[in-house]
Every structure is written in structure tokens, then in C-alpha cells.
């Protein structure tokens, strides 16, 4: 299995099993939509993005104040504009 395939599997799993059902749904749909169009570097950024807690990601997505600084990169921009 290649690095790309391993990374995709890891990201898919992490997006589906977050802890809160709402973020499971949001992140799994987001990842499923974009995973095949991302480069290895972008997948690595997405994997790091998934390290952020559900509360922080939810607040970020809903334009609420976050306590954690979320980097402004292509992944966070795509996520911010993603609509289910």
C-alpha cells in the first residue's frame, strides 16, 4: 500500500469516528467529497486539521469564537466554505 492510500484510509477513519455525531457527519461528508482531489501534502494538512477538537472545529465552522488558533491554509478555507 502506498503512502497516499495509507493516508487516505487514516483520514477517512478519523473523520468518521470523532466523538460527536454532528462532527462525524460534517467531517465525513467533507472528507468524502474532497479526499480524491487532494495531494499528499494537503492530506497531511487535513490529517493535522483533524487533530483539532470537535468543539473548536464546530465553533470555527459556525463562525463562533475559538480558543485555539486554526491555521489559515487551503484545508481550513475549504472546510469553512463547505456546505452539506
FENVENKA-V711903 format. One record per residue. N is the residue number from 1. RES is the residue in one small letter. SS is DSSP state (2 for helix, 1 for strand, 0 for the rest). D_CENTER is the distance of its C-alpha to the mean C-alpha in whole Angstrom. Layout:
BEGIN
n:N res:RES ss:SS d_center:D_CENTER
n:N res:RES ss:SS d_center:D_CENTER
END
This chain:
BEGIN
n:1 res:x ss:0 d_center:22
n:2 res:x ss:0 d_center:21
n:3 res:x ss:2 d_center:18
n:4 res:x ss:2 d_center:16
n:5 res:x ss:2 d_center:17
n:6 res:x ss:2 d_center:16
n:7 res:x ss:2 d_center:13
n:8 res:x ss:2 d_center:12
n:9 res:x ss:2 d_center:13
n:10 res:x ss:2 d_center:12
n:11 res:x ss:2 d_center:8
n:12 res:x ss:2 d_center:9
n:13 res:x ss:2 d_center:11
n:14 res:x ss:2 d_center:9
n:15 res:x ss:2 d_center:7
n:16 res:x ss:2 d_center:10
n:17 res:x ss:0 d_center:12
n:18 res:x ss:0 d_center:10
n:19 res:x ss:0 d_center:14
n:20 res:x ss:0 d_center:14
n:21 res:x ss:2 d_center:15
n:22 res:x ss:2 d_center:13
n:23 res:x ss:2 d_center:10
n:24 res:x ss:2 d_center:10
n:25 res:x ss:2 d_center:11
n:26 res:x ss:2 d_center:9
n:27 res:x ss:2 d_center:6
n:28 res:x ss:2 d_center:8
n:29 res:x ss:2 d_center:10
n:30 res:x ss:2 d_center:7
n:31 res:x ss:2 d_center:6
n:32 res:x ss:2 d_center:10
n:33 res:x ss:2 d_center:11
n:34 res:x ss:2 d_center:10
n:35 res:x ss:2 d_center:10
n:36 res:x ss:2 d_center:14
n:37 res:x ss:2 d_center:14
n:38 res:x ss:0 d_center:12
n:39 res:x ss:0 d_center:14
n:40 res:x ss:2 d_center:14
n:41 res:x ss:2 d_center:14
n:42 res:x ss:2 d_center:11
n:43 res:x ss:2 d_center:9
n:44 res:x ss:2 d_center:10
n:45 res:x ss:2 d_center:9
n:46 res:x ss:2 d_center:5
n:47 res:x ss:2 d_center:7
n:48 res:x ss:2 d_center:8
n:49 res:x ss:2 d_center:5
n:50 res:x ss:0 d_center:5
n:51 res:x ss:0 d_center:9
n:52 res:x ss:0 d_center:9
n:53 res:x ss:0 d_center:11
n:54 res:x ss:2 d_center:10
n:55 res:x ss:2 d_center:13
n:56 res:x ss:2 d_center:12
n:57 res:x ss:2 d_center:9
n:58 res:x ss:2 d_center:11
n:59 res:x ss:2 d_center:14
n:60 res:x ss:2 d_center:12
n:61 res:x ss:2 d_center:11
n:62 res:x ss:0 d_center:15
n:63 res:x ss:0 d_center:16
n:64 res:x ss:0 d_center:17
n:65 res:x ss:0 d_center:18
n:66 res:x ss:0 d_center:16
n:67 res:x ss:0 d_center:18
n:68 res:x ss:0 d_center:15
n:69 res:x ss:0 d_center:15
n:70 res:x ss:0 d_center:12
n:71 res:x ss:0 d_center:13
n:72 res:x ss:0 d_center:13
n:73 res:x ss:0 d_center:12
n:74 res:x ss:2 d_center:11
n:75 res:x ss:2 d_center:7
n:76 res:x ss:2 d_center:8
n:77 res:x ss:2 d_center:11
n:78 res:x ss:2 d_center:9
n:79 res:x ss:2 d_center:7
n:80 res:x ss:2 d_center:10
n:81 res:x ss:2 d_center:12
n:82 res:x ss:0 d_center:11
n:83 res:x ss:0 d_center:13
n:84 res:x ss:0 d_center:14
END
